[in-house]
Structure formats: structure tokens, C-alpha cells
Amino acid sequence: MVHTVPVFDIFSGRFGEKNAVWLGAAQGLAEANGAMLRFAAKSPGAYFVSSSDSRAVVASVDTTLKAKGAA
């Protein structure tokens, strides 16, 4: 039996918004999640990972810097 590792797509932006930008793909959820967090550490903002097969969002993070005193 051959086991294949699922592929996940990594995007900047928010799911469902037209300005979301594909950043790349990674094999396995752990690798995709790690890549998303590395992108977010370098450039604050919203990011998400989706399954290449189902297009379901499986992870997300928003590291947008908020101004002091902002609600």
C-alpha cells in the first residue's frame, strides 16, 4: 500500500477575500503550518493554509500589529 502525504496550499490574506495571495505549497500539515508561521513572523498579517484536495481551511493565523489603545 502506498501512502501519500497530502499537499496543502499556503496563502496570505483572509480566506474568501479576493486579495488572498498564494505563497506556495507544502507536503503535510505540520510543514505547511510551519511555513505559514515563518511567513507571518517575517511579515505581519493574515495567513491561512488550505487542503489542496478539499479546499477547506485547516489552519490560520493573524499577526497584524494593532496600534496601542486600539479596540
C-alpha positions as CSV (number, residue, x, y, z in Angstrom):
1,M,0.0,0.0,0.0
2,V,1.4,3.4,-1.0
3,H,0.8,6.3,1.5
4,T,0.9,9.7,0.0
5,V,1.4,12.8,2.1
6,P,-1.3,15.4,1.4
7,V,-0.4,18.7,-0.1
8,F,-1.5,22.0,1.5
9,D,-1.6,25.5,0.0
10,I,-0.3,28.5,1.9
11,F,-1.9,31.9,1.3
12,S,-1.5,35.5,2.7
13,G,-4.8,37.3,3.3
14,R,-8.1,36.0,4.5
15,F,-10.0,33.1,3.1
16,G,-12.7,34.1,0.7
17,E,-11.2,37.6,0.1
18,K,-10.2,38.4,-3.5
19,N,-6.8,39.8,-2.3
20,A,-5.6,36.5,-0.9
21,V,-2.3,35.6,-2.5
22,W,-0.9,32.0,-3.0
23,L,2.5,31.8,-1.4
24,G,3.3,28.1,-2.1
25,A,2.6,24.6,-1.2
26,A,3.9,22.1,1.3
27,Q,3.6,18.4,1.9
28,G,2.0,17.6,5.2
29,L,0.0,19.8,7.6
30,A,2.9,20.2,10.0
31,E,5.2,21.5,7.3
32,A,2.5,23.8,5.8
33,N,1.7,25.2,9.3
34,G,5.3,25.9,10.0
35,A,5.8,27.6,6.7
36,M,2.7,29.8,7.3
37,L,4.1,30.8,10.7
38,R,7.5,31.6,9.2
39,F,5.8,33.9,6.6
40,A,3.8,35.5,9.4
41,A,6.9,36.1,11.5
42,K,8.6,37.9,8.6
43,S,5.7,40.0,7.5
44,P,2.8,40.5,9.9
45,G,-0.7,39.9,8.6
46,A,-3.3,37.3,8.0
47,Y,-2.4,33.9,6.6
48,F,-4.1,30.6,6.0
49,V,-3.5,27.0,4.9
50,S,-6.0,25.1,2.9
51,S,-6.2,21.5,1.7
52,S,-5.2,21.1,-2.0
53,D,-7.8,18.4,-2.3
54,S,-10.9,19.8,-0.5
55,R,-10.0,23.5,-0.4
56,A,-11.0,23.5,3.3
57,V,-9.1,25.9,5.5
58,V,-7.2,23.8,8.0
59,A,-5.1,26.5,9.8
60,S,-4.9,30.2,10.0
61,V,-3.1,33.0,11.9
62,D,-3.3,36.8,12.0
63,T,-0.2,38.6,13.2
64,T,-1.4,42.0,12.2
65,L,0.1,44.6,14.5
66,K,-2.5,46.6,16.4
67,A,-2.0,50.2,17.4
68,K,-1.7,50.9,21.1
69,G,-5.1,51.8,22.5
70,A,-7.0,50.4,19.6
71,A,-10.0,48.3,20.4
